[in-house]
Amino acid sequence: MDEKNSLTEINTVSASERKTPITPPAHKAIKKKSTIVKLVLIGVAMVIGIILAFVPMRFGLTLYHPFLSKESISLGLDLQGGVYAVYQATNTDTDNFDAKMEGTKSSLESLLSSKGYTEATIVREGTDRIRVEVPDVDDPSGILKVIGEPTTVRFVLDSTNETIITGDNIVNADSGYTEQNGYVVSLEFDSEGRKKFADVTANNQGSTISIYLGDSTTPIQTANINETIPNGRAIISGNFTAESSRELAGQIMSGTFDVALELKENQTISPTLGENAMKYGLIAGVVGFVLVIAFLCVIYRMMGVAASLALVIYLIIYLFFLAVLPWVQLTLPGIAGILLSIGMAVDANVIIFERIKDEYRGGKSIMAAYHAGFKKALFAILDSNVTTVIACVLLMLLGTGSISGFALTLLVGVLISLFTALLVSRAILKYFINLNSYNAKLYHLKRGKQFEGLDADSTDANVLADMEREQKEKDDKQQEKERAKAERRSRKNRGGETA
């Protein structure tokens, strides 16, 4: 009786008077050994990547240049020094003007390449301008002499004052040296020019031909016709020096462009200025990178550590692409694009981590909050980065020079930051949680007031309810299939008995 009375007394205690502790489920067994192995492999890969990115090495007679070096990354004019010039078309009211501008651009590229300036960059600015950049040159003034001021060129037969050859007929003009004549200027004509020149030289031996630029009435050179030249290849000989022969060849080539151009702007940039800009840009990048990592680690602790490791991997991959992509040229605006993309990579991690904190505050376990945080932050991150990608593409298509370089480096950085934020940092953080999923302070996570009694690795009631509802729906569907199958079998049996 006493036992019954005591039981009755216990059963009559109200729920408000009794605080029943929430018992978390048993800890799941985690394969810590495999997780540690994966983290070690990531660490080894990072060390190798850092060495390849920053450390020059010698293998026998071969010197390895790291990703971050002048030999690996193509530097722009503002970092490497050199000369640039901007030319404008003097007459835009011509047929097929756009095609002629492209032809002029190609002619400039061929001219500079033939003179040994293979790293020269020639781009169009707007519809009627062409910008020429030649980095890392010892004698910038010599480049302007090579390019000259593009104009028209005319070969005039002095005896009749008739123009026999124009720049349209000249394929190439170059300086050379022969034992018989010393320094000379060699000319090559197209098929039309070859025929004209053969007829003139055959019928006017002993006469002279003068070469004029633009509307000038003073020839830049006069040469005697000594023999018939039927093959479209001629040599101008005389008392040339190496410099004067190159200058004459350049003047003739300046008249071969499809569009007459006028020099509007030119400037020489000192290599010292570029070196200082590069140095201070790197210092700013390193300081910013360290401050970002410190911020992440202080505010988000182990989540910040995971994001910091992902940022290091991001930097290594970024430098690799800067080194291997031929159309990427690093400039001061490009450095700004790199720093901005690093900030956007951090922004993606902040969005994810704040979402994880919200999910944990709402009662989820650390692992459940991790999965929900990445899942729910995905579309917000994609939306923000897609708009940036669209802006970069438009700047690349419509912008010129430094604007296009900024857009390209930012675009590469945004795409890489998406990869590292959504995949690399996610994997590293998962490995950290596998090693410790019960210490919320390690990840700077806090419960909401209504869930203060839940352990960090306890599954909240909402998650359990969702799991039970999904399981019940599966069971109901399975039972419905079984009932339908049983009814079909029953109807089939009844039909057989009737027959």
Summary of the structure (lengths in Angstrom):
residues: 499
radius of gyration: 37.8
end to end distance: 70.4
largest distance: 144.9
contacts: 1505
relative contact order: 0.10
helix: 58%
strand: 16%
